[in-house]
Amino acid sequence: KVRSVRYRGLGFKIALGLFVIALLVLGHLGGNPPTPGRNLVARICAVIYFGYFVFLWVYTFFGLERTKPEPERLTKNAAKWVRRRRLGDRKREQTKETEPESERVAQK
């Protein structure tokens, strides 16, 4: 599962950019008195704002997203970390089994 924007598809990046622009425009328009022109722009930005969440759901739920593959350096390092973590857990379990009860209590 890709979480970084760096590896996301072009559709996600465009939608995110439109979302940010709509958010900033809506924030600016909310601080100014209403006029018919500002009202129209605010409505368009509101549709873009809420449309982003609908688009995001459709884009990911139906598998339309095409992501870049994760680089090997990330997957290799993650595998090493998992292996080290598992070995560390095993070593701790082994030392707990071999230590007498009095030494474990004294360490706490």
Buried (B, 14 or more C-beta within 10 A) or exposed (E): EBEEEEBBBEBBEEBBEBBEEBBEBBEEBEEEEEEEEBEEBBEEBBEBBEBBEEBBEEBEEEEEBEEEEEEEEEEEEEEEEEEEEEEEEEEEEEEEEEEEEEEEEEEE
